[in-house]
């Protein structure tokens, strides 16, 4: 893209050209609500995967919600937004059997990721467990749900555009 074309995009006079991606937020949570909104704003097709339909109440009506994990192809970025859920292992195991391009679990990098033990207990092989990214998002010191969603989306944008993004913690 030329400088003039980039300027047109930045001023809203032209559409940005990038590979179409799908963002799957796993589990209804305050972070998922922002992640879906921001993801749609930056050009993702977004969907919430919430296996417990009763918990999918804090999502605006115009967002797609599914109680089964949608088919994941190589344009899908999967972000698990709650690592405390008992369904963590099975949800990740299912995601790993698809062709998802990228899979990550939110969580504090100073604490061990509970997804590792959950996946090992299900017999998931080490190479598959290693496909799950944690921490997720840019290291900006985010604490609140909107900040965490912004850091996550920023990291996915950096990845989508082939930039390093600052994932180091």
N, C-alpha and C positions, 0 to 999 in steps of 0.2 A: 504494500500500500504506500502510495506516495505521501509526502507531507501534506499536500493540498487535500488528498482524499481523506487522510486522518483528521484533518481539520473539519471537513464536512461532517464526518461521523461525530466528532466531539461537539459540534454545534447542532446536532440533531437533524441535519439536512440530508443524511444518507444512512443507510443501514450498515452496521458492522458485518463483515463477512467472516464467519467462523464456522467450524464444524458443528453441526447440531448435536447437542448432548441431552441426556435425560438425567435429572437429579432425583434420586429416590431417597427420601428421608425416612428412616426406619424408627418407628415408635413416636406417637404423639407426645410432644413435650413443648415447653416454651421456646426452646431453641429451634425445634422443627418448624414452628409457626413462622418464625422470622426467616429461616433457611428457605422455606418454600417461596415466600414472598420475594426475597432478594434474588433467589435463583431464577424465578420467572422474570424479574426485572432485567437480569443480565443475559437472557436468551435461552435459558434451559427450559425443556419440557419438564414439569415437576409432578411428582406423585408422592403421597404419604402412604407408607406401608405400616399399618397398625393391625396386628393380629387380633386384638381385642376391640371389637366394634364399639363397645361401651366407653372406651378411653379416647376415641377419636372425636371428642366434643369441642376441643379448643382449636379447631381448624376452620377458617372461613369457608362458606358454602361453595365458593367457586373453585376450590382445589379438589383434585381427584384424590380419593381415599380408597384404599383397597385392604381387605383383610387377608389377602394372599399376596405374596411377593410377585410383582409383575415379571414377565419374561425379561431377562437381562441380556442385552446384546453389548457389543463392544463400544457403544456410545453411552453406556450407563455408568454414572458415578453414584455410589451407594454410601450414605453417611448414617451411621447408627448414632442417634442422638441421646440415648439413655443406656449407659452400660450397667445399670443396676437391675434391669429387667430379667426375670427368670427365663424369658424366651431368647436371650442374647445368643446363646450357642446355636440353637436350631435356626434362628433367623440368619446368622452368619453362615452356617453350614449350607443353607439353601442358596444364599447369595454366591457362595464360592462354587457351587455346582453350575451356575450360569456363566455367561461370558462377560460379566461386568468388567469394564475397563479399569475401574478403581474402586476400592472398598476401604472405608475408614471408620474408626470408632472414636467418638469424642471421649475425652478424659484428661485428667491432670497427668503430665508426663513424669511427675515426681512419684507417682504411685504405679504399682504393677497393673497392667491391663487385665481385667477379669475375663476378657474374651479368650485369652490363651488357655487357661484352665478349662473353660467351658467347651472350647473346641477339642482339646485333648481328650476330655471325658467322652466326647462323641466319636472318638477315633479318627479325627481329621488329621491327615498327614502334615508333618512340619512344613513342607514347601507351600502348602495351601494356607496354613496359619500365617506364614511369613508374608503372604499377599495382603494381609490386613494391616493398614496403616494406623499408627497411633504414636504420637498425638496427631491431630488433624488441624489444619489451618495454619495461618501465619502466626509467628510468635510476636504478638503485639500486646501481650498482657491482658487479654480479654477476660472479663469476669461475668458480665451480665448476658442474658440470652441474646439480645441484639448484637452485642460485641462479639460473642462467640460465633454467631451466624455470619457476621461480616468477615471475621478472620477466616472462617471455613470457605466462604464463597471466594474471597480474595486468593486463597491458596489454589482453589480449583480453576480460577481464571488464569492464574500464573501457569498452571499445568497445561491448560487448554491452549495457551499462547506460546508454550515452550520456554517460559521464563523460570528462573530458579525459585523465586517467590519467598525465600526466607523461612523455610520450614525448620531450620536448625533450632534445637532447644538446648 
